[in-house]
Amino acid sequence: MAIGMQISKQIVSKFPARAAAAFCLITAGGLSYQANFPPFFSESSVSQGVLRSSRAICTIVITVADYKYSLYGLSKDCDEYRHLLSEVHLRSAKRLLELCEINKGFYVKAGQFVSSLRQVPKEYSLTLSLLQDQVVPCDFKFIKEVIVNNLGQDLSEIFTWFKEQPIAAASIGQVHHAMLKDHQEVAIKVQYPGLEKKMKLDTGIMYFLSEFVAWFFPEYRFRWLVSEFTEAVSLELDFVQEARNSETIASNFKNNKFVRVPHIFWDFTTKQVLTMQFCRGHKVDDVEFLNGMKINPEKVAKLLLEVFAEMIFIHGFLHGDPHPGNILVSAEGQGGFSLVLLDHGICKKLDEEFRLGYCQLWKALILSDSKKIQHLAERFGVGKYYRYLPIIFSGRTIDSKSGLEKGMLVEEQKKLKQDLKALTMEDISSFMESLPSDFLIILRTDELLRSAVSKLGASKWVRLQTYGKYASLGLSPKLNPFSDLKFVSVYTRLVGNIEYIHLRLVIGVTNMVVWMEKLKRCLIKFHRKMSAAGKGFQSLRFTWKRGTLHQCLDRYVGNEAWFNSWPDSSVMHLARLGSDHRSVVLMGSTKQLPRSSMPFKHLAA
């Protein structure tokens, strides 16, 4: 705290008089509250609200002072500025992490929300990601009180047994395992008591702090972030709406045997208590479990992407919180596994015009149609920043020459770095403020999916291919729900598949060119190595695993039988003994190659 006071005193003299007065007033108020109220002062909602608010105000005031003081007088183009900025980001992120851990509740939820956004500095996203698994369960006596008050019966009257220890705990509620009187296993999600009042106070303080930051840093505007967070949290507090969302998604995937959504027990569901079918499984990114069950992680990643691509591009109804704890992998299913979708509190019905526009955007991204991308960016309200949409979604510049499954070329990276230097925080704030609400939830969802897919070991090509496929299907004519004509369904799928084949052909041709270039370089390199052997008794030394050498020699020699008895790792020499035969010297012994073997002349020329 002494450091915070020192920074405050040093920076105040550099503020305008009006700002300095407000700064001192808020700082003094926040520090006095924090000094006079111990961490576990009282359970009174008023006193706790004041205490939580004072901590938040104090933390933000010190953070603002840290940025102003640490970066004062430095040019934004110099290396020292960028180095110090990263340090301030990290210090500030640690302050926010501590604030979220102490205040708990919606502050933890806010920290988790920020950590899932790519648009914030990495120091913040990495530091705040520690909040994902650090939620302390609520005392069971309060949980029991919520259940009894909502269901109107004692637990013994509803359940055969009820486990008091929760199987999961989150920032707004926790889940318990139980069995109903009819012997059905259920999971009961119970909301923590008093959350609605806390939400109004906490989000009100967050709005105030966002305005406070914008006052000192006009280019740092985060009202859009607070608005999105407030809307998301409001949705999560209504368990009845969550149950409806769950049934909508279950209906959308009723014909998909690889997707499971827990059944809702409406007789035991209220706004604060949600009772659903108990489903077993492990977190979707639990690679150790997948390998132990002989489930291919890359297949899981592909299915995960397909499920959410179908939500976005076809259904237009999106599960907006796909972190690993909300998606389980079950060992049950036709293909040896299935995905279990949980926690449907943050779901969004996408605007139909937006859904079609987003499908067209992905088609343009796959085809590298810069004019179409610019046109769609203008429709989305971010025409000024259209050049950055390919970077955000595909990791390539708008005029990239590299293959879709490849990263940017060195020259492209240099140019992008220069372009990004020209961007200001004002540009970033303006970009985020201009995006439609539907776009923001997709950005957050996509970032969570990328993280999971990366842990599962799948390449970014799988994501691009999947999104391209479902974007093309999403542009197909909608089925008439009142028509039972089979040819309508066939026609719709045919149109979508034609679009998809078109995209795949473009992708395939592009990748073939890249692959041929790579093959050419490998052959040239191999030819140079063989040429270095020279004429007469000269050798080329190989130290390879048997599998790799076996494949290589079998390709050029045409004889496979000799290598069956070779050890896993050997040192070998291919020696030229004459123009009509070859031999392999292995561990001191020589084996003759038959005259019918493919000659090496074209490699040793």
N, C-alpha and C positions, 0 to 999 in steps of 0.2 A: 504494500500500500504506500510505503514511503517513496518508492520509485514512481508510482503513479502521481503522487503529489508533486514530486520534483519536476516531472515532465510537464505537469499542468502549469506550474509557476513559470517555467522557462518559455512555454509556448504562448501563454496568455498575452504577453507583451507584443506578439506578432499578429494578433487578431484585431479586427476593427473594434471600436469601443462597444458597440451594441452586442456584437458576438461575444466579446470578452466578458461582458456583464452576465449574459445568459450562461456562458460556459462556467463561470465561477459559481453562480447560483445553483445550477444543476449538480455540479461536482460536489459542492459543499453539502447539498441535501442528500445525495447518494452516499457520500462517505459517512455522514453522521448517522444515517439509518443503519449502514452496515456495521458501524462501530458500536452502536447502542443496542442492537438486536443480536443475540447469539444465534448460531445456526439452527438450533432446535427450540426456538423461543416459545411458540404456542401453537396449538392446533386451531386457533381462531382463524376463520377464513379471512377476516379483515386484516389482522396483523400479519398473517402469512402473505396475503396479497401485497401489502405495503413492503414487506421484506423482500419478496421476490422481485417486485418492481424496482426497488432501490438497487438491488444487486445488478439488474439488467442495465439500468441507467448508468450506474457507476462504471460498469464494464465497457459500455459503448463510449462514454466520455473519455476514459483513459485510452481507449483504442484510437479515437479521433485525434487525441493529443499526440499519441505515438506516431501516427502517420504524418501529421503536420510538422512535428518537431524533427523527426528522423530524416525526412526528405526535404526539409526547408532549404531553399537556395540551390538545389541540384537540378541540372538539366535532365529532362526525361530521356534524352538520347545517349547519355553517357553510361558506361558500364557500371560505374559506382552506384548510380541511381537504381539500375536493375538489380544489382546485388543487394542493396539495402532494402529495396522494395520486397524482395523475396523473404528477407529476414523479418521485416515488419509483418508480412502476411502470416508467417509461421507463429510469431509471438501472439498476434491477434487471434489466430485460430485456436491456440492453446487457451487463451483467456475465455473464448466462447465455449470451448469444450468444458472447462471448469464450471462456467456458468450453467450450462445445460445439465451437468452432473449434479450440481447442488440444487438447482430449481426443479429438476425432474419434470414430469408431466409433459406439457406441450412444448417446453423448451427442448426436451430430448427429441420430440417429434420434429420440431423445427430444424434441429441439428441434423437429423437423419434426412430430412427433405433437402437441405442444402448440400449434403454430402453426395447426393445422387445426381447433381447437376454438373454437366461439363462446362457450363458457362461461368463457373466460379474458379478462382485460382486453385491450382492443385494443392497448395499448402492447406487450404480450407477443406477441400473434399477428402484428402487423405487423413487429416487430423480428426475431423468430425465423423469419419467412417467408424471410428472406435466406439461410437455410441450404438451401433447396430445391435450388439449383443450384451449390452450392459444395462439391463432393466431389472430392478429389484422387485420381486413379487409383493403384492399387497397382503397384509395380515388377513388370514382366512375368515376371521370373525366379521370383518367388514364385507368381504365377498359374500358370505352366507346371508348377511342382512340384506344385501342387494337382491339376491335370488329370492328370498322369502317375500320381500316387499313387492317384487314384480310378478311372481307366480302365484302368490297368495296361499302357498302351502309349505309345510315343512319339508326339508330334503328327504326325510324317511318316507314321506307319503308319495313321493314322485319317483325316487330312485331306489333300486335294490342295493347299490353301493355307490359311493361318491368319494373319489380320491381328493383329499384336501390339498396335497402338494400339486401345484399347477404343472402341466406339461409344457407350457409356453407362457411367457410374459412379455407384453409390449407396453408402449407408452400410454395407451388409453384403456387397456384391459388385459386380462389373463384368461387362459383356457384350462379347464379341468376335464378329467376323464371320468365317466360315470356309466351306469347301466340303468335303463328305464325298467319299470315294473314288468314290461312285456319282453324283457331280456334283449333289448336292442342296445348295443354299445353306442354311446354318444359322446360328443365333445361339446362342452358348454363354455361359451365365451361370455365373460362377465365384465361389464364396464366398471371402472373404478368410481366410487361415489364422489359426487360434487364436481364432476368434470366440466359441466356446462357453464357454471359460474366462473370457474378458473379460466376456461377458454375465452370468455368475453373480456376478462381483465388482461390476460396474457397477450392476446392478439391486439387489444387496444394499446398496450404498451409497445408492442412491436411496430404498430403503425406510427406511433409517436416517435420512436427511435429512428425509423426509416426517414421520417421528415426531418428529424434533428441532424442526421448524417447528411442529408441532401442540402441542408442549410449551410453547413460548413464546406461540403464538397458537392456543388451543384451538378457535377457530372456523374456522381454516384447516386443513382436513383433506384431504390429497391422496393418501391411501393407495389410494383407488379409481382414481386416475389412474395411479399406478405399477403397480397390478395389471393394468389394461387394457393398458398399454404392455408389460409383461413377457409377458403372454399373446400379444400380437401379434408381438413379436420372436421368441418361441419358435417360433411357427408359421412365420415367415419363414426360419428357419435350416434347416428340413427341406425340401430341394428335391424330394424324392420326393413329399411331401404336396402341395407346390405343383403338381407335374405332375398329380397326381390331381385337384386342384381345377380345373386348366385343362381337363381332359377332361370334368369334370362340367358346367362352363359351356358348353363346346363342344357337349355333348349337349343341353343345355337350349335352345340357340339353333340347332340343326342345321337347322331349317326357316326361319330368318331369313336372307335373302340380303344383308342390310345389316350383318351382324355376322360378323367373322372372328376365330377363335382359333387361334394357331399350333399345328401338329401336334407332338406330343412324340415324340422318338426315344429309346425306352426303352433301347436297347442302349448308349447313351452318356449315361445319366442316373443319377446317384447322389445321396446326401444333400447333397453339396457341389458337384456339377456338374450343370447342367440344359441339355440340348441340345434345341433346338426349331427349327421352321421359321422361316426369315428372312422377315419381312414389312416391306415398305417403307411409309412414311407420315410424316406430320408431326404434331406435337403438336396435340391437339384444339382448343386455344385459339389456334392460329396463324392469326389472321384474315388476315394478309397473304398467306399461302399459299392460303387458301380463296378470297379475292377474285381472286388470280392465276389460279386454276384454274376460276373462274366457278362456285364452289360456294357456295350460299347459307348463310352462317353460322347464320342462325336455323333453317334446316332441320337443320343439324348439331346444334344445341342441342336441338331437339325430339326427334331420334332418340336422342341421348345420354340424355335424361330418360326416354324410353320404354324403353330397354334396362334402365336401373337400376330403373325402376318395376316392370318385369316380374320382375326378380330379387327385389325385396323383396316385392311384393304377391302374386305368382303362384308363382314357383319356391320362394321361401323359402330361397334359397341366394345369398348376397351377396358380391360383390367389394368388399372393405372399404377399398380404397386407390386411388380413382379420380382421382389427381392427373394433370395433363396429360401427364406423361412416361409414364404407364401406359396411355394411350388415344391411339391414332393415328388420323388420318384418311387413308385411302387413296383415290386417284383412281379406283380400280376398284370396280365395283358396278353393280347394275341402275339405280339412280337417279343414277349419275354419281359416287358415292362410297360408302364403307363405313367402319365403325368397326372397328379392330383392338384387341382387348383383351389387354393384356400384364400380367405380374407378378401372379400369382394366389396369392402367399404368404399374404396376409391375406384369407382367405375364411371365411365363417361360415354354418353351417346354422342358420337361425332355428327356434326352437321353434314348432310348428304352432299352439299356442294363442296364442302371442304374435303370429304372423303374422295370424291372424284378428282378434285384438284391434286390431292396428295398422290393418288395413283398415277396421274399424268406426270407429276414431278419425278417419281421414281422411274417411270419409263424414259423420261428425258435424261435422267442421270445415267441410266444404263447405256443409252444411245449417244451420250455426250452431245446432246442437242442444246447448245448454249442459248440460242434464241428462245426456245421453248422454256428453258429454265428462267430466263429473264422475264418472260411474259407471266409465268406462274408466280414468280416472286412479287411482281407488281400486284397480282390478284390477292396475295397474302399480306400485302401492305409493307413489304420490305424490299421493294424494287431497287433501292439504292445499294443494297448489300447482296444482290443476287449472286455475285461472284463467289460468295462464301458458303452458299448452300451445298455445293459438291464437297467442300472441305468438311462440313459438319456431318453429312450423311455417308459419304463414300470414301473420305480420306484422300481425295484427289482434287487437284485444281481444275477449274472449269475448262482449261485448254490443255489438260494433261495428255501426254502421248504414250504413257505407260499402259500396260495391260490392266484390266479391271481388278485382277487378283493381286496386283503388285502395288508396292508403295510408290511414292513420288520419286521422280528422277532427281539427281543432285541439283541440276539447274532449276528444276521446278521448286525444290525446297528453298533455294536461295532467293528466288523471286517471291515466294510466299512470305518468307521471313521479312523481306523489305516491305511488302504490302501490309503485313500485320503491324510493323513498326509505325506505319502511318495512321493506324486505327487509334482512336482515343477512347477513353472511358465513356465519353459522351456518345460516341458511335455505338458502343456496346449497349449502353442503357437505352438508347433510341431504338436499337434493333429489338431488344427484348420487350420493350413497351409496345412495339408495333405488331408483334406476333399475335395471331388469334389464340384464344385460350386452348383450343383443340391442339394447336401446334405445340404449346408448352407441355401438355401432358404426354404427348408423343415423344418429345425430346427426353423427358425424364424416364419414360418407359424404355426407350431405346438404349439409354445409357445403362440402365440396370440389366437389360438383356445382354448387351455387349460384355459386361463384366462377367456374367455367368457363363456365356459362351466361350470367353477367353479361358476361364478356369477349366472348362471341359476339354480344351485343347483343339477346338475347331478353328479353322482359318476364317479370316474375314470374307473370303470368297463364298463360303457357305451362306453367310448372311446376305450378301449382294445377290446371289443366285436365287435364294428363297424370296426375297423382297421383290425382285424382278418378276418372278413367276406369279406371285399373288397380286402384284400391282396390275399385271396384264389381265388376270382373271377378274379383278375388281372393276375393270373397265368394260366387261361384257354386259350386254343388256340384262336388266333385272328380270327374274322370273315373275310371271303373272300369278299371284297366289291363288287366284280363282280358276286357273286353268289346270286341267289334269292331262293335257296333251303331252305325250312323251317326247315328241319331236321338238317341242319348245325347249325342254331341258337339254336335249342333245345339241340343238342349235346354239344355245347359250354357251355350253362347254366348248363347242367347236370354235366359236369366235374367240373365246378366251385362250384356247390352245394355239390358235393361229398367231395371236399376238405374242404368246409365250415363245413359240417356235421362232418367230421373227427376232425376238430379243436374244434367244439362245444362239441363233446363227451369227448375229453380230458379235456376241460375246465369244463364241467359239472361234470365229475367224481371227478376232483380235488376239486371243490367247494362243492360237496356232502360230501366228507370226512371232510372238514372244518366245514360244517354245522352240521354234526353228532357229531363232537367233541364239538361244542358249545351247542347243545341240551343236550348232556350227562352231561355237567357241570351244565346247568340250572336245570335238573331233580335231580341231586345229591343235589344241593343247596336247592331245594324245599322240597326234602325228609327230609333233616336235619331240616328244619323249622317245618315240620309237626311232626317229631319225638320229637321235643322239647316240644310238647303239653303234653306228658306223658300220664298217665292213669287216669281215673276218670274224674271229672269235671274240665278240664283245657281248656284253649282257646288260639286261635291264632288270633292276632289282625291285621286287614287289614285297611289301610286308602288309598283307591284307587278311581280313577274316576269310575263312574258307568260302562262305556263301558268296561274298562279293567277287573273289577271284574265280570261283567256279562259274559264275554267270559270265564273267568277262572272257575267260579262256574258251568256254563252251561256245560263245558267240563266234570267235575267230578260228578255233581249232576244229570244232565240230565233233569232239569226242568227250563224252561225259563220264565214262566208266571209271577212269583212273582216279578221280578225285574223291571217290566214296570212302577210301581208307585214309585220306589226308587228315592231319590234326586240325583243330579249330584255328590255330594261328601258326603259320609257317613262314619261313624265309625262303623264297624261291628265285631261281634264275631262268629266264628264257634265253637260251643260247643259240646262236646261229652256227651250225656245224657244217652246213653245205647248202646247196641250192635246191636239193630235192627232198630233204627231210628236216625235221626239227626234234629237239629233245627237251625234256624238263628235268632239271637237276634239283632234287628234293632231299634235303638233309644228307647230302653226300652220295645219294644214289641217282642213277640216270635211267629214265624211262623214255623209250623211243616213241615218237608220234608216227602214225602210219602215213604212207605216201598219199593216201586219199584225203589227208587233212587239208583244210583251206590254207593256202600259202600266205606268208606274211610279207610278200614282196611289196604290196601296195602300202604297207605300214612302215616298212623299213627303207623305202626308196629315198 
